[in-house]
């Protein structure tokens, strides 16, 4: 295997791991929402419940950012395909001259970068909102413990 093939293999594996990580965080946020609903079912409504509501909201945001990450990653790959086609002269809407081709490559390259940057931002926000939701849930649990301690 030459260095170019090795680099392509490492990039492929890196992308696969990123996908697995994103899907793992999606599953965790969905499970956290289900767990919060399960643990609060049948409880009396109180002001401390607003903290668990914030946690569920943050986990919902985490799920949304994970879905948005997947969408933007797909758009990045689609742009990459278009860029390769333009450079190879095989794009379905291939420009007729070199000036138009250079402009098309610039436009598609900018779109690819924009989608990639957006996917990265969504990935970071997915994790941050997941963790913030966990912190809010733990805070709610502590408030419930304090409330129950003072009630006895």
N, C-alpha and C positions, 0 to 999 in steps of 0.2 A: 504494500500500500504506500503510495507516494504521499508527500506532505499535503498536497491539495485534497486528495481523497480523505486523508486523516482529518483535515480541517473541516471538511463537509460532514464527516461522521460525528465529530465533536459538536458541531453546530446543530445537527439533527437531534442528537441526544440531549443537548441543552434545551432545545425547544420542547422536546417530549417531557422533560422534567418540569419545565415551566407550566406546561399544560396540566400535569398531574397535581402540581402545587395549587394552581388556581382552582381546579375541581375539588381538591381536598378542602380548601377554605370555603368554597361554596357549600359543601356538605356540612362542614362545621357550623356555619352560620344558620343553615336551615335546621340542623339538629338543635342548636341553641334556642332558636325561636320555639320549636316544638317542646323542648324541655321547660322553658319559661311558662308556656301555656299550660302544660301538664302540672307544674308545681303550684301555679296560682289558681287553678280551677277549684271553685268552691270557697275561695277566700273572700272575706268581706272587703269591700272597696274602701281604701283609706288613702291618705296623702302619700304614704310610703310606696304605694303601688305605682305612683308616677315615676319613680326611679326604675322600676322594672319595665315600665312602658318605654322609658328612654333607652334601656338596654335592648328591647325588642326592636325599636326604631333603628338603632345603630346596627344591629345585626341584619335588619332588612336592607339598610344602606350598603352594608358589606356585600350582601348577596347581589344587589343591583350593580355595584362596582365590579364584581366578579364577572357578571354577565356582560357588562360593558367592555371589560378587558378582553373577553373572548371575541366579542364583535369587532373590536378595533384590531385585534391580532389577525382575524380573518381578513379584514380590509387591508391590512399591511401586506399579507401574503398575496392577495389579489393584485395590489399595486406592484408588488415585486414581479409577478408573472407578466404584467403589462409592460414593465420596464425592460425585462429580458426580451420580450417579443419585439419591442421597439428597437432595442439595440441590435437584435439579430435580423431585423427586417421582416419579421413574420407576423406582426400585429395585424388583426383584421382591418383596422382603420389606419394602416401604415401611411404616414405622410409621404408625399411625392418627392420632395426635395430635402436637401440636407439642412436648410434653415428651419423648415417646419419640423423636421425630425428632431433637431436639437431643442427646439422649443417644447415639443411634446415630451421629450425625455426629461427636461427640466420640470415641467408641470407634474408629471407622474412621480418623479423623484421627490418633489416637495410634498406631494400627497402621501407618499410612502413614509416619509419622515414624520409628517403630522400624525398619521394614524399610529405609528410606532410610539411616538412620544405620548400620545393619549392613552395607549394601552399600558404603558409604563406607569403613568400617573394613576390610572384606575387600579392597577395592581397594588401600588403602594397604599392607596386609599382603602382598598378591600381589606388589607391586613390591619390598618390603623383603626378602622371602624369596628372590625371584629374584636380587637383587643379592648377598645373603649367600651363596647357593649359588655364585655366580660367584667370590666372594672365596675361599670354601673350595676350589673347584676350582683356582684360581690358586695357592693355598698348597700344595695337593697337588702341582701341577706343579713348583713350586720345590723341594719336598722330594725329588721324584724326580730333579730335576737335580742336587741336592746329593749324593744317594745314588749316582747314576751317576758323578759326578765323583770321589767318594771311592773308588769301586770300581776306577777305572782308575789 
